[in-house]
Amino acid sequence: MSKQMDSIGDELLALQNDEGKINPAEAVEWARTNVDSHLHAKLEWDDSVAGERYRIWQVRTLISVHIVDSEGARKFVSLSIDRKEGGYRPINEVLERIDLREVMLRDALAELERVQRKYQHLQELSEVWAARDKVSRRRRKPAVEIAAAD
């Protein structure tokens, strides 16, 4: 990569290997040696800060993997309203409160929308996307209309 890149995306695309893959470890190494790059500017180079962020990410992973029921389903959830300060709530408590259940449903639909954007090219999942769309539309209807539709 010798020419000046206009964006992080351009820089990352230029790092594709012969198979078309972008290797994150190689991208970090490239950014380390290209201090004027957009990518370098977006990465945390202070190891004490980056190390702490990584340990927090590790604990998040441990919560999702180790605090599960007998069937392996998570027992705690991170709601969007809690992410600024951090924290996980017991799913059973979230489901018992209408306001928190609504946040969880909104988060789930937003996550499904992101998954749809990622996998929209897979025609085999069109029924999944249709079901997500149906739930989203139902949520926008007044409660009286929903009751009449059932």
C-alpha positions in Angstrom: 0.0 0.0 0.0 1.9 3.0 -1.2 -0.7 5.6 -2.1 -2.6 7.7 0.5 -5.9 6.0 1.5 -9.0 8.0 1.9 -10.7 5.9 4.6 -10.2 3.0 7.1 -12.3 0.9 4.7 -9.8 1.6 1.8 -6.9 0.7 4.0 -8.5 -2.5 5.2 -9.4 -3.5 1.6 -5.9 -2.9 0.5 -4.7 -5.4 3.1 -6.6 -8.3 1.5 -4.4 -11.3 0.9 -4.4 -13.5 -2.3 -7.5 -15.3 -1.1 -9.3 -12.0 -0.5 -9.2 -12.3 3.3 -8.3 -9.5 5.7 -6.2 -10.9 8.6 -6.9 -8.7 11.7 -3.4 -9.5 13.2 -1.7 -8.4 10.0 -3.9 -5.3 9.9 -2.8 -4.3 13.4 0.9 -4.8 12.4 0.4 -2.7 9.3 -1.3 0.0 11.4 1.6 -0.1 13.9 4.1 0.7 11.2 1.9 3.2 9.4 1.3 5.8 12.1 -0.3 8.4 9.7 -3.0 5.9 8.6 -6.7 6.1 9.5 -6.5 2.6 10.9 -3.6 3.6 13.2 -5.6 6.5 14.5 -8.6 4.3 15.4 -6.7 1.7 17.4 -5.8 2.0 21.1 -2.0 1.9 21.4 -1.7 2.4 25.1 -1.3 -1.2 26.3 -2.6 -0.4 29.8 -5.9 0.9 28.3 -6.1 -1.8 25.6 -5.3 -4.5 28.2 -8.1 -3.4 30.5 -10.6 -3.3 27.6 -9.5 -6.8 26.6 -10.0 -8.1 30.2 -13.5 -6.5 30.3 -14.3 -8.2 27.0 -13.0 -11.5 28.4 -15.3 -11.2 31.4 -18.3 -10.5 29.1 -17.4 -13.7 27.2 -17.1 -15.7 30.5 -20.5 -14.5 31.7 -22.1 -15.6 28.4 -20.4 -18.9 28.4 -20.4 -19.9 32.1 -23.6 -18.5 33.6 -26.1 -20.7 31.7 -28.9 -23.0 32.5 -28.8 -26.8 32.1 -29.5 -26.5 28.4 -26.8 -24.0 27.8 -29.1 -20.9 27.5 -27.8 -17.7 28.9 -29.1 -16.6 32.3 -28.0 -13.0 32.1 -28.4 -10.4 29.3 -26.8 -7.1 28.5 -29.5 -4.6 27.6 -28.8 -1.6 25.4 -29.8 0.8 28.3 -27.1 -0.7 30.5 -24.2 -0.7 28.0 -22.8 2.8 28.8 -22.1 1.9 32.4 -21.9 -1.8 31.8 -23.7 -4.6 33.5 -25.7 -7.7 32.9 -29.2 -8.4 34.3 -30.8 -11.8 35.1 -33.0 -12.7 32.1 -35.8 -13.9 34.3 -36.0 -10.5 36.0 -36.0 -8.7 32.6 -38.8 -10.9 31.4 -40.9 -10.1 34.5 -40.8 -6.3 33.9 -42.7 -5.0 31.0 -40.4 -2.0 30.4 -37.2 -4.2 30.5 -38.9 -6.9 28.4 -39.6 -4.2 25.8 -36.0 -3.1 25.8 -34.9 -6.7 25.3 -37.3 -7.2 22.4 -36.2 -4.0 20.8 -32.5 -5.0 21.2 -33.3 -8.5 19.8 -35.0 -7.0 16.7 -32.1 -4.6 16.1 -29.7 -7.5 16.4 -31.8 -9.6 13.9 -31.7 -6.6 11.6 -27.9 -6.5 11.7 -27.8 -10.3 11.1 -30.2 -9.8 8.2 -27.9 -7.2 6.6 -25.0 -9.5 7.1 -26.7 -12.6 5.6 -29.3 -11.0 3.3 -27.8 -12.9 0.3 -28.8 -16.2 1.7 -32.2 -16.9 0.2 -32.6 -19.9 2.6 -33.2 -17.4 5.4 -36.0 -15.4 3.7 -38.6 -17.0 6.0 -36.6 -15.8 9.1 -36.4 -12.3 7.7 -40.2 -12.4 7.0 -40.9 -13.5 10.6 -38.7 -10.7 12.0 -40.5 -8.2 9.8 -43.9 -9.5 11.0 -42.9 -9.1 14.7 -41.6 -5.6 13.9 -44.9 -4.6 12.2 -47.0 -6.1 15.1 -45.1 -4.0 17.6 -46.0 -0.8 15.7 -49.7 -1.5 15.8 -51.9 -0.3 18.7 -52.8 -3.1 21.2 -56.4 -3.1 20.0 -55.5 -3.9 16.5 -53.2 -6.7 17.7 -56.0 -8.3 19.8 -58.4 -8.1 16.8 -55.8 -9.8 14.5 -55.4 -12.7 16.9 
